[in-house]
Amino acid sequence: MKTLRNSVTLIGRVGQDPKIVTFENGGSIAKFSLATDESYKNKEGVKVENTQWHNLVISNGLVKVVEGYVKKGNEICVEGKISYNNWEDKEGQKHYTTEILVNELLLLGGKK
């Protein structure tokens, strides 16, 4: 059984065409955002829609799949783990990022 520690599964729509970064050693990563949304009715019966944005990072062989098939607006399912990072800029300002390090990708929806 796969471990469930630090595991996330998301289904959503790609927010922009993936950015592919290639390194000198021949490795590459793909980065893009994924929108997940939910809707519900509040106490007053009004429909409320909420969209969350997730930053995805994909490496290894999945980059070729992303490069060939993933475009803005596609619906996909990803599995991976959450990574929290922080750094300090030149002015001493602290910055924080949260990324999903994807290890599985499923293309949904069929051809367009």
Secondary structure as GFF3:
##gff-version 3
##sequence-region A 1 112
A	DSSP	beta_strand	8	14	.	.	.	ID=ss1
A	DSSP	beta_strand	19	22	.	.	.	ID=ss2
A	DSSP	beta_strand	28	41	.	.	.	ID=ss3
A	DSSP	beta_strand	47	59	.	.	.	ID=ss4
A	DSSP	alpha_helix	62	69	.	.	.	ID=ss5
A	DSSP	beta_strand	75	88	.	.	.	ID=ss6
A	DSSP	beta_strand	94	107	.	.	.	ID=ss7
###
